[in-house]
C-alpha cells in the first residue's frame, strides 16, 4: 500500500505534473478559497514552523496528503457501490449527475493530493541534499 503513494514516473511529463494538464491549478484556485475560510474559522495556519523545523512540517504535510487521498478514495468507492446498487432505479441523467458530482468531489481532490505530494517529496529531497 505504501508504494501506491510514491510518485510514479508517468505522473510527470516534460518536467511538469500530468495533473497540471488536467486543470488541477484551476481546481486548486477554487479549493484554496474553501481552505482559507476553513483555516480562518479554525484560526490555524496550514503550515506551522514555529514549533517544528521545516523538514518535520513538510513530512507532516506529506502524510496529510496521504490521509486525505485515502478519505476521497473511500468515498469514491462508496459512491460507486451506491450507483451499482441503486443504479437500475435511476435514470441515465440522474446516474450521470451523480457520476459528475463524484468526479468533482473525489477525483480532482485525489489528483490534487498526488500533485501536492510530488511537490513535497521533491522539496524534501532537495532539503536532504542541502543538509548533507
N, C-alpha and C positions, 0 to 999 in steps of 0.2 A: 504493500500500500504506500509506503514512503517514497518509492521510486516514481509513483504516479505524480507526486507533487514536484519532482525535479523538472526544471525547464528542459524541454525537448528541442532537438535540433531543427525540427520542422516548424517550430514556433517563431523562427526568425527568417527573414527574407530581406536580402540587401541591407543587412545591418539594422533592420527595424523589426519590431514585433509584428507578427502577422495580424494581431488584434487591432493594430492601428489601421490596417486596410479594411477591417470590418466596421470601422466607425466607432471604436472604443473611446476616442477622445471626445466625440460628440456626446456619447452617452455619459462619459465622466463629467462633462461640464454641467449636466443637469443633476447628476448624482451628488456633485460637490455641494450644490445648494442644500440638498437634504442633509448631508453630513454637517455642514456649517450650522444649520438650525438645530440638529440633534446635539452636537457637541456644545453649542452655545447654551442650550437648555440644561445640559448636564454640568455646565461650567467646567469642562475638562478639555484639555488640549489633546489632539491625536498623537502628537509626538512630544514626549516629555523627557528632556535630557537633564533636568535639574538633579534628580535623584540617581540617575544611572548614566553610564557613559554611552556614547553614540552607538557603539557596536552592540551593546546589550539591548538598546532600544530598537535597533534595526532587526535584531534577531526576534524580538517580541512582535514586531510588526509583520515579519515574515511568517511567524507561527499564526498570527491573527488572519492572514490571508488564507492559510490552510483551513482554519476553523470555519471561516466564512464560506469558503468554497464547498466544504462538506455540507454545511447547512443548506446551501442552494441546491446541491445535488440531491439531498434527501427530499426537499420539497418538489423538485422536478420529478423524481421517481413517484412520489405520492400523487402528483397531478396526472402523470401518465397512467397510474393504476386506476385512478378515478375515471379517466377517459375510457379506459378499456372496459371497466365495469359498467359504467352508465352511458357509454358511447352509442349504444344502439337505441337509447331513448332520446338522443339528442339529434337535432337536425344538422346538416352539414355546416350551415352558417354558425350555429352555436358551437360546434366542435372546433371550427376554425378560429372563433373568437377566444375560446379557452386556450387553444394552442398558441395563438399570438400573444396572449397575456403571459402564458408560461414562458415563452421565449424571452419576452421583455423582462419578466421578473426573475428569471433564473439563468438563462444562457448568457446574457450580457454581463450580469454580475460575476458569473464564473469566468468569463473572458477577462473581465477587469481584474479579478484576483490573480489570475495567471499572468496577466500583463504586469501588474504591480510586483508580483513575486520575482519575475525575471529581472526587473529593475533593482529590487532589493538584493537579490543574490549577486548581481553584478557589482553593486555598491559594497557588499560585504567582502567580495573577492578583492576589490581594489583597496579596501581598508586593511585587509590582512597583508597584502603585498607591501603597502606603505610601512606597516609596523615591523615587517621582517627585513 
